[in-house]
Amino acid sequence: MAPDASDPSGSPDAAGAPDAAGTPGTPDGTPGASGAPGPLGEQHSDLSGDEPLLAARVHRPSDLLRLLVGVLAIVVVIGIAAFASGTTSGLEQDISKGTGQAPDVFVKIAGLVSSIAVLLVPVAFAIERLIKRDGLRIADGVLAAVLAHGVTLATDLWVAQGAPTAIQDALTQPQSGGGLTDPVHGYLAPVIAYMSAVGMARRPRWRVVLWVVLLLDAFTMLVAGYTTPLSIILTILIGWTVAYGTLYTVGSPNVRPTGQTLLAGLRHVGFRPVAAMRAGGLPETAEQGDRGRRYLVTLEEGSPLDVTVVDREQQAQGFFYRVWRRLTLRGITTRRSIQSLRQALEQEALLAYAAIAAGANAPKLIATSELGPDAVMLVYEHRGGRSLDALSDEEITDEVVRSCWHQVRALQSRRIAHRRLTGDALLVDRSGKVVITDLRGGEIAAGDLVLRMDTAQLLTTLGLRVGAERAVAAAVDVLGPDKVADCLPLLQPIALSRSTRATLRRLARERSQREREAVLQASEAAKRARLEAGSGSAEAGSKAERKAVRAEKQAEKRALEDALHEAREEDLLAQIRRQVLLIRPQAPVEPVRLERIRPRTLISLIAGAIAAYFLLSQIASIPLSSISDADLGWVTVAVACSALSYVAAAMSLLGFVPERVSFLRTVVAQVAGSFVKIVAPAAVGGVALNTRFLQRSGVRPGLAVASVGASQLFGLGAHILLLLAFGYLTGTERSQDDFTPSRTVIAGLLTIAVLLLVVTAVPALRKFVSTRLRSLFAGVVPRMLDVLQRPGKLLTGIGGMLLLTATFVLCLDASVRAFNGGEQPLTYASLAVVFLAGNALGSAAPTPGGVGAVEGALLAGLVLAGVPKEVAAPAVLLYRLLTLWLPVLPGWVSFNHLTRKGAL
């Protein structure tokens, strides 16, 4: 930062250069320009001249939000014009009656004045901005005006040639010469776009003048019959929307305050600054970037100051994250997503005063001020020290940990929530005392839920540094066991800060990597031991020796299971729960439902809505007579095939489970899976249910996962082989046809070959894939060895998979025949290709049960194969009704029955 501009010499001493001792000449010898750690534990660097801007232009989320709102408003206006023609015509008549009383002389004078002023006012503002060297804003305004003019021309052309008559009547007026007025005014929209882009809304006088001119011009045009009310509204919206779309695309000029602005602001509130240094090293993430920029300011007399500067760009950081948290979390109040600088200033000042009044060790706020229209500053007493993140593990003593909890207890005694109790918000000063900072995101008069979230957050923050045992012991010592136990339902990732969640995910990946490496090492060791033990009996063939080989394989399997059990590590949150439960065994541990809506649920809803739209459009085109003419005999066959598929699914699962499991109960579990498919993606819900069912049936957890994994791997392989085989058969049966699966098969094979080449050519991808495949087969292969010793089991599993595919194909075949007079226009090979392709898309779709994706794929496949659309559409609906929707009720009954019996 530049020295005081009043110093003509600009000498280094004026900028706070080191004195003879090597430190700035501050009365308390506080580290400053020397680069020693400052108030936040970061290294500082002296700033010469104005602080460089991080970017010449910034993309503000608020501009994007205004763009989206403008587009939505334009759609609403056009919708009103299209579907509320009676209302719009009545409004036009009322306005014409009301304005018809105005004197003609007044109307003509107003029209002349407004027509001239609507062009002169923007030009005058541009001259004023150029004099103040703000040419970038003028360039943005001119670009927005040009784009707005282009949009108005395109809109006029669309309304004149392609829009419905109702929209044309609502946006235009007939003229005496036989023509129509312009739907969007080609000079008003560019002026509005220019006005919005250059920022006249922040300058009240110019804004009032221009809006008076625009309203006067609109009034005269309405009185003269040259426009309609909806045309005026649409013109304003187009100009406003194009302006903010331009600003977000090209970026707004960065208006962060310079170093001279900060020094001038400090002088304005009575300080005499000598130098200011920026606290570097703070990552401006979505969670931390809106906390403001920190400075250490050296004064001519007295102790230095800690100054926080907040500007509009920093305030906008994390905007979409805050919106998402506000929408998805329930029962938790968060600060407004769009907050004015004045509100941000007042909130942080209020929390600073409240924290000190509560007895917490927090920095004292001594001054606040605005730094122009785009920034504010908060001046605190300097508190030297380092953040908890900057301390080494040895420096975080039990006294430091307890001091952290003392600060939280002081805040919670007055119902104050911090909301950001991460390592960089806890400062340890030179005396070892903890200072609590970053109170801007806090909350006063907080509810119990938010206070318990603070406790859970600090437990996790300290647990990451000192371990769960020390963190819990200190919390119990300061807060008491009851308050610590009350936070257990909040001890879940969604309740923690963004940075903490990222750290927990990183640690989870490291744990998984260690577990995979342990399993791989155990597998290699077991193989070497088996080879060494079997080298002398390679030619042996007696029954005793075969039994010994089987025993060795069993020993290898147990070694892998033991290695996985020993390598499995408990995550931090589970460790904290265990430590608390040792003190309060009766403490509630069931997590509180904090999420109003999960991302997966939102994606499923959106995908389901899109699928429902296309599906309903197809249903609407089906004559009701074709549905009522369905052959009940073939419908009965389809129902029987659908019911038989659950028996086949039970066979395909039990074929890979050597242990004895009830076949009837397994069939019931597969019926229960039809209910689970509706509440989870098809590729996820069935796997979880089968794994849980096998565990409850007495199969060890590791073996249950391996059995389900082996079933899934064999099912995937069988699916691919059947698709290729039936595709080849279909291609040979039809040499000339629009539907040529043989070409599809070739394209699929080529695609797979290219992907394999890419994976093998890139070392990182090759290592990623090979590691995961080896760890997967390390658990599945021993399980397959058990199954191979029982050929009957293996035949049951493979037969069940083939029977499952056959029942679905026959169900689809019967559904088509039901609406085609008992005739089938396709061969079974073609029908199998259609089913297998549609089922693959359904497994990949994010919607529950593949809703939308399966229907669309099956319908498209049948139509391309030659089935008439009038037959294919109701056939697909019947097939999905029998295989997805009708089994939901018996699936729910089966699910509850198995749950009551303890089988799930």
N, C-alpha and C positions, 0 to 999 in steps of 0.2 A: 504494500500500500504506500502511496506517495506520502512524503512528509508534508507538513503544513504548507499550504500554498503561500502563506504570508512570509515564509522564510526565504529571502531572496537568494541566499547562498546555496540552498538545497544541500547542505552538508550532511554527511552521514550521521553526525551527532544528533541532528534534528530529527532523524528517522529512528532514533532509539538505538544507535550503534553501541557496541560493547564499550564499557569503560575500561580502566586499567586492570580491573579484576577479571575482565572477560565476560561480564554480564551487563545487561542494560542497567542504566543508572536509576533503578527503582528503589524506593526506601527500604522495602523488605527483601530485596535481593531475589525476587521471584524470577525464575527462568523465563526468558522471553526470546529475544532475537537470536540468542546463541544456539537455538535449535534443541534445547533441552525439552524433555517431555512437558507438555502443557496441561491444562486442566482436564483433558480427556484422555491423557495418556498417549497422544500422538505426537510425532515430530512436527515441528513448525518450521516454516521457512520465511525469511523476511521478504516482503513484497515490495518491489520497486515500481513506482508508477501505479496507475490504476490497475486493479485486479483484472486479469484477462478473463473474458467471458468464456464459458465452457462451450458455447455454440452460438453461431451468429443468429440462428433461427431455432425455434422450438415448436414442436407439434403439441398443442394443448388439447387434452381430452375434452375440455369444455367446448372447444370449437367443434369437435366431432359430435358431441351430444347435441349441440344446437343444429348441426347439419341433419342429424337423424330426426330431431323434432320437426324441423322444417319440411323434410321429405314426407313425414307422416301427416303433417298439416295439409300439404298440397294434395295428398291422396284423399284426405277427408273432404276437402273442398270440392275436388272433382267428383267424389262420390255423392256429395250433397247435390251438385249440379245434375248428376245423372239420375238420381232416384228420388229427389224431392223437388221436382219441377214446379209443383203447385205452390209450395212454400216460397220458392225463389221468385216466381212471377208475382205472387201477392206482395212480397217485400218490395219489388221494383215499383209496383203500382202505388204502395203507400209512400215511398220516397218521392216519386214523381208528383204526387198530390201535395206533399209537404213542401217541396222545393218550388212548386209552380207559383207560389205567392211572392217569390223574390223578384225585385225590380230588374228589368232587363239591363238597365245602365249599370247597376251594381254587379251583375253577373259578368258583363263584358269587361268592366274595369278589373274585377278580381281575376278573370281569366288571363288578361294581358299581363297583370303584375305577376301572377304565379308562374306563367310560362317563362317570363324573363328571369325571375328570381330562382326558379328551380335549376337553372343552369349557372347563374352567377354565384350563388352561395357555395356550391362545391369548388368552383374555381377560386373564390376568395379564401376558402379554407386551405386549398392546396398551396396558394401563395404564402399563407401564414406558416404552414408546415415547412416549406422550402426555406423560408427565412430562418427558421429554427433548426435547419439542417436535419430534417426528418424525412428525407426523400424516399426511404425504403417504404414507409407507410403509403405514400402517394403512389409508388409503383404497384404496391399490392392492390390499392383501390382501383387503379386504371385496369389492371388485369382482371379483377373481379367484374368491373363494368363491361369489359369486352365479352367475357364469358356469359354474363347475364344477358347481354344483347343477343348472343347466339342462341341461348336457351329460349328467349322470347320469340325469336324467329321460328325456331323448331316447333314451339307450342302453337304459334299462330297457324303454321302449315298443317299441323296435326288436327287442330280444331276445324279448320276449313275443309279438309279433305277426308279425314279418317275417323273423326270423333262421332259418337251418336248424336242424333238430332237434339236430344234433351240437353246435352252439354253445350252444344252450339247455341241453343236458345238462351241458356243461362248466362253465357259469357259474352254474347254479342247483342247489338241493337241494329235493327234495319235502318238504312239511310234513305233519304229522299231520292237519291240517284239510283237506287236499286241494289246497292251493295250492303255489306255488313261492317260494323266497327271491328277494330282489332280486339281479339280476346285478351291479349296481354299487351300493355302499353310499352312500346319499344324504347321510350326515353325515361319512363319512371323507374322501371326495374333496374336499369344500369345505374341510375342515380342512387337508388336505395342500396344496391350492392356496393357502390363506391363509398357511401356514407358508413355502412357497417364495417367494411374492410379497413378503412383508415382510422377507425376508433373514435368517431365523433360522439358515440354514446357516452364516452367518459368525459366529455367536455360539455357541460350543461347548456351553456349559452348557444353554442353552435347547434347543439341538438334541438333545442327549442325552436330556433329560427328555421331550421330545415324542415322540421315536422309541421310547423305552421304553414310553410310554403307548400309542402306536399298535400296536406289536408285541404288547403284552399284550392289547389289545382284539381284534386279529386272531386271536391264539391262542385266546382264550375263544370266539370265534364259530366257529372251526374245530372245537373240541372239542364245542361244543353242536350242531353240524350246521347252523348258520345260513348257511354260506357254503362256497365251494370255493377251492382255492389259486389257480386262474386268476382267480377273481373278485377276490381280494385284490390280485393283481398288476395287474389291469386298473384297479382303483380307484386304486391308487397312481399308475399311469401317467397316467390321465386328470387327476387333480389336479395332478400335476407339469407335464404338457403345457399345461393351461389356464393355469396360473400364468405360465409363460414366454411363452405366446402373448399374455397380457394385458400383461405387462411390455414386450414388444417393440412392441405396438400403441400403447399409451398413452405409452410411454417410462418409463425409470427416473429417479428424482430424481438430479439432477447432484450428485455428491459430490466435485467438485474441491476441493482444499484452498484455504482462504481466505488472505488476506495475513497475518492473525494467526497462522494455523497454520504458515506458512513461517517467520515470525520466531521463533515459539516453538521450532520444530525447530532453527533455527540456534543459539539459546541453549542448547538441550539438548546440542549437541555442542561447546560451549565458546566460541562466538563472541558478540560483543556488537554486533548490527546496529543501525544508525541508520535506514537507509532502504533500500528495494528498489524497483527500477524494472523493469517488464516490457519485454522486447525486442519491439517491435511490428513488424508488416509481414511476418512469416513466414507464408506461406500454408499452412494446415493441410490439405494434400492427402493423398491416400491413401498417398503415398510419404514425405512430409515430416512429416505430422501426428503420427506416433508417435515422433518424436525428442524430444519433451518441450518444455515451456515454459521459456524462458531468462529469467533475471533478473540484473541488475547490483546487487549488494548493497554498500552503503557501511557500513563499520565505524566504531566509535568510535576505534579505533587500528589502524593498519596499512593495507595495501593493500586495495582492494576485492576482491570475490569474484564469480565467475561461477557461478550456481547453476542447475542443470537439475532441473525437477520433472516426474516422470512419474506419471500417474494411470491408472486403469482405462479411462476413456473414450478418452484418447489412445492407450493401448496397443491398443485395439480397432480404431482407424482403420487402414484398409488390410487388414483381416482377410481378406476374400474375395479381394482381389488376391494376398495371400501364399499363400492356399490354391490359387488358380489357378496361380501360378508353381510351386508345389511339385508340382502334379499334371502340369503340361505340360512342365517342363524336366527333362531327364535328365542325370545326371552332375554335377549342381550341388547342393551342400548349401545349404539356407536355414534360417534360424532358425525355430523352431516357430511355427505359426500362432497357437496359443493359449499364451501364455507368462505365468507368474505374475510378479507385481511383483518378488518376490525373485529370480527367475531373470533378469529384465531388469536389475536392479541389479547382480547379480554379473557378468553378461556385459559390461556397459559398464565396470565397474571393472577386470575382468580385461584388457580390450582397452586401457584407458588405461595401466595399468601395463606391459603388454607393449610398447606402442608406444614408451614412454620408454626401456625397457630395450633396445629395438632401435636406439636412437639417433635416432629421429624427433623432430621438433620439434612436440610435442603438448602440450596443456594438462595441467598436473599435477593429479591428483586428490588432494585433501587430506582429504576427509571424505565419509561417506555416512550416511544415516539414513532410517528410515521416518517418514512423516507420517501416522500413523494406519493403519487397515487398507486404505485405498484409494489411497495415494500414497507415493512414495519421492522422495528428493532426492539429488543428487550435487553436491558443492561442489568447484569448481576454482579454481586461481589465475587471476586476471584477466589476460587477454592482449588488450590493446587492438589495434585494427586494423579492417580492412574485408574483406569477402569478395571473392572474385575476381569475382563477378557485379556487385558494387557499383563496381568499378574501371572507369575509362574505358579505351578501347583504347590511348591513349597511355601510360597508367600501367602497362600490362602489358608490361614490358620483357623482353628475352631473359634477363636475370638472374632475373627472377621466374619465367619459364617453366622455366628449369633448376632453380630451387629446388624447384618442384613435383615434378619428376622425382627430385630427391635424396631427398625425403621418401618417395616410393614405393619407391625403391631400398632405403632403410633398412628399411622395413616388409617388403619381400619377402626381404631377407637373412635374416630370422627366420621366414619362411613366414607372414606376417600379411597377410591380405587385408582391404581397407577396404570394398569392395562398394558404396560410394556416393561415388565420386570426381567429384562434380559441383561446379559453381562455388560453391555456398553452403557446401561443406565445406572449402574451401581459404581460409584467412584470411591476409591480408598485413598484418603489423604495421608499426609506425612506422619501423622500421629497414629495411624492405623484405624481411624474411625471411618465408617461408611457414610457417604453422602449420596442421597437419592436424587437423581436428576431426570431430565426428559419427562416432565409432568404434563406436557402439552396435550397428550392423548388421554389424560385421566378423566375422572368423573367424580363429582361430589354427590352426596346423598345417594350413594350407590346401593344397589340391592344385594341381598345375600349371595345370589348366584355369581355376580361379578366379583365380589370380594373373595369367594371361594376359588374363582378362576385365578385371581392373583396369587393365592396360596399355592395352587397347583403349578402355576407358571414358575414361581420362585423355587419350588421343590425340584422341578425339572432343570432349571438353570443351574442351581447349585449341585444337583446330582451329576450333571455333565462334567463338572470340575472336580468335585471331591468325593463322588460316589453316593449311592442311595443311602447307605447306613449313616454317614455323617450328616447328610442333609436332613434326613428325617429326625435324627437325634437332636439336632439344634432346633428344629422347628417345634418339636414336642417340648423341649426345655423352655422355649420362649412363649409359644402360643398355647401350649397345653395339648394333650392328646385328643381331646374332643374336636377342636377346631381343625386339627390336621386330618383326623379321620373323616370329617365332613367334606373334605375336598376330593376324596377318592372318586366319587362319580364324575367329577370334572377332569380327572386325570386321563385325558384322551387327546389325540393330536389336534382335533378341530378346535379345541379350547386354548391351544397354545399359540404363541406368536409365529409369524411366518419363518423367521430365521431359525427358531427352535425346531420347527417341523422339518426344515431342510437338513438340519444337523442330525435329527433322529433318522431320517431316510438314509443319509450317508452312512451312519453307523449300522443300519439294518443291511445295507448292501455289503458292507465289510464283513458282517457276521455271516451272511449267506455265502460269501466267497470263501471264508474260512471253513464253513461246513462242507462245501463242495470239495475243497482241497483235501479235507480229512477223509471223506468217503473215497475219493480217488486214490489216495495213498493206501488206505486199507484194502481197497480192491486189488491194487497192484501187488501189495504184500501177500495177500491171500493167493493170488495166482502164482506168484513165485514159490510160495510154500507148497502149493499143490503140485506144481511141476517137479520140484525137488523130491517130494515124497513119492510121486508116481513114476519117476524116471526108471526105477528098477523093476517096475511091474507093468511095463508098457505092453508086454505080450501076454500078460495074465488074462485068463478068461473064466476063471472059476466063479462060482456063486459068492464065495466069501470075499473075493477081491472086488467084485462088482458092488457088494455091500459096503466095502471100505471106500470105494469111489463115491458112492452116494453119501456116506458119512462125511467125507471131505467136502463135498459140495454144501452139505448142511452146515458144516463148520464155517465155510466161507461166507455163507449167508448170515450166520450169527455174528461173524466178525464185522460185516458191513453194518449190521443193525447196531452193534455195540459202538462202532466208531461214530455213527451218526448221532447216537444218544449222547456220547461223551463230548462231541463237538458242538452240540446244540447249546447255544448261549441264551440266557434270559435277557430280554430287552430292558432298557432303563425304567420304563413306566411299570413293567411287571415287578422289577426289583423294588421300586418305591412302594408299590401296593403290598408286597410281601413284608417289608419292614414295618409298615403301618399296622398290618394285620397281626404282627407279633405283639404289638402293644394293645391294640383294640381288635380282638378277633371277631367281634360282632359288628364291626364297621360295615356300612353298605358299600358294595363294590360295583354294583350294576351301573354301567355308564348312563348318564342323563342324556336324553335325546336332544341335542342342540341344533341339529340341522333341520331347517324347514324343508329343504329340498336338496337332494344330492345331485352332483353333476351327471351321474349315470342316469338318474331318474329324469333329469331335464332333457338329456339327449334322447332318451327313450320316448318321452312325450313329444318332442319335436318330430322325431322320425315316425312315430305312430300317427301324428296328425297328418304328415305328408302322405304316408301310406294310406291312411283312411280317406284322404281327399281323392287319390287316384282310384282307390278301390270303390268308393261310392260313385265316382263318375262312370266306372265300368258297370256297376250294378244298375245305375239309372238307365243305361242303354239296353238292358236286358228286358224283353217283353215278359210281363207276368205270366202269360200263357205258357211260355217255355218252361217256367219253374213248376207250374201246376201240372204239366204233362209228364213229369218225371216218372220213370218206370219203377214202381215200388219193389219189384223183384230184385232189380240190380241195386237199388238203394239198400235192401237187406243184405245183399252180398257185400257191399261196401262196409256196412256196419260190422259184419262178421270179420272181415279182414282187419278192420281197425282194432277190434277186440283181441284178435289173435296176435297183433303186434306186441302186446304187453307180455305175452308168454315168450315170444321170441327175444324180447329185450332181457327178460330174466335169464334165459338160456345163455345169451351172449355175455352176461356178467358172471354168472356162476361157473362158466367154463374156465375162468381164470382165477378161481378161488379154490385152492385145494382143500381148505377146511370145510367142514360140514355146515351148511347153512340151509334153513328151511326154504324149499322151492316155492311153496304157496305164499309165504311171507315176502319173498323176493318179488313175486308177481304183484302183490299189493303195493310194495315199495315203488315199482315201476308205474303203477297207476297213480300213486301219490306224486310222482315226478311230473305228471301232466298238469298238476296244480302249480308246482314250483316253476315250470316253464313260463307261466304267465307273469310271475313276479321277478324273473331274472332271465338274462340271456340264455339261449338254449345250450351254449357250450359251457356255461358256468353252473347253472342250477342243478343239472343232472349229475355232474361230477361230485358236487358237494353233498348231494343227498345220498348217492350210492356209497361214498366214502363213510359218511356218518352211519349209514345203515349197517355196513360191514363191521364197523367198530362196535356198534351196539350188539351185533350178533356174535361177538366173541373173537373177532379177528384183531390182531394187534394193529395199532395205528399205522406203523410203517408198512406192514404187509397189506393193510387195506388200501393205502394210497398206491402201493405198487400194483395191486390187482386192478384197481380202476384205471391206473395209467396204462397197464398192459392191454386192457380191454379197449381203451381209447386209441392206442397206437395201432392195434390190429384192425380196429374199425376204420381208422383213417386209411390204412393201407388197402383194406378191402374196398373201400369207397373209391379210391383212385383207380385200382385195378379194374373194378367193374365199370367205371365210367369210360376208361380207355377201351375195354373189351367191347362194350355195347356200342360205343362210338364207332369203332372199327366195323362192327357188324352192320350198323346202320349205313355207313358209307358204302359198304360193298353191296347192300341191298338196293341203294338208290344212286344211280350214277348221274342222273340229271334231276336235280330238285333244288329248290331254294334253301331247304334245310339240309345242310351237309355237315353233320358232326365230324366226319373224317377230317375235314379241313380244320375244324375246331381242335380236334385231337392233335393234329400236327402242330398247330399254333401253340397249344398248351405245352407240348413236349419241347418245342423250341424255346418257349418262355422259361420253362424249368431249367433247360440247359444253360441259358444265358445267366439266370440267377445263380446257378451253381458255379459257373465260371467267375462271376463277380465275387462271390463269397470266397472262393479259393484264391483269387488274385489279390484281394485286400487282406493284409495280415491281421488287422484289428478285427475284421468280420470273421475271418477264419478262426481266430482264437476264441472269439465270443461264441460262435456256433459250436465249435468242437468241445469247448468246456461244458456247455450246457447239455449237449448230447451225451457226453461221457458221464456226466453226473446223473442224467436221466436213466441211461441204460444201466448205470451202476446199481440203481434200485430195482429196475424192471427185470433185468436179465436173471438175477438169482430167483426171482419169482417165477419166471418162465421155466427155469430148470425144474422147479417143483411140479409145474403143470406138465412138462414133457414126460415126466415119470409116470403120468397117468393119462395115456392116450385118449381114454374116454372123456375126460374133462376137456381136453383140447378139441376133440370133435364136437362136443357140446357147444363150446364157445364159438367155433367157426360156423357150425351149422346154425346157431342162433343168429349170427350176423347175416348169413345168407337168407335165412327165413325172414328176418326183420325187413330186409330190402324187398324180398318178394311180396310180403304182406302189404307194404306201402304201395308198391307198383300195382298190385292187384286191386287195392282200394281205389287208386286213381283210375285204373282201367274200368272198374265197375261204375265209377262216378261219370266217366265219359259216356259209357254205354247207356246209363240211365237217361241221358238227354239226347241220345242219338238213335233211338229206336232199337236198342240192343246191338247195334253194329259198332265196330271199332275201326275207325279210319286209319289207325296207326298199327305198326307191328310192335311186339313187346320190346324189341330192342330199342326202337325210337322212344317208346313210352318210358323205358328205364333211363335213357339218357336225359329226358326232360325231368324226371323225378330227381335223379342224382345231382343234376346241375342246380335245380331249385333248392334242394336240401343243403347243398354246399353254401349257397348264398344265404340261406336262412341261418346257418350256424355262424356265419361271419357278421351278420347284421347285429346292430346294437339293441334292436327292439326285442322285447320279451317274446319268445316263441318264434322269432323271425317274422313278426307280423309286418305285412306290407312287402317285404323283400321276397318271401316265398310265393305269395300270391302273384306278384308281378312277374317273377321268373317262370312260374308254371304257366301262367296265362300266355306270356310271350312265347315260351317254348311250344305250347300246343298250337298256337296260331301259326307260327313259323313252320311247324311240322305238317300243317295242312288241315287242322281241325277248324271248322267254322267258328267265328267268334261267338255266335249265338249259342253254340254248344260248349265251347271251351270255358266261357265265363261262369255259367252256373255249375259246370262240373268242378272247377277249381273251388268255388265257394262251398259246394257240398263236401268235397274232399277235406278242406280245412275245417269245416264245421264238425266233421266226424273225428278228425285226428287232433284237433287243437281245442275247440271251444266246448263241445259236448262233454269231453272227459274231465273238464275242470271241476264240476260238482262232485262226481265220484272220487276225483283226485283229492279234493279238499276233505271229503269224508275219510278216505284212506290215510291221508296225512295226519289228521287228528286221531284216528284209531291207533296208528303206529306210535304217535307221540304219547298217548295215554298208556300204551303197553310198554313204553320205554325202549322201543325199537328205533327211535329217531332222536 
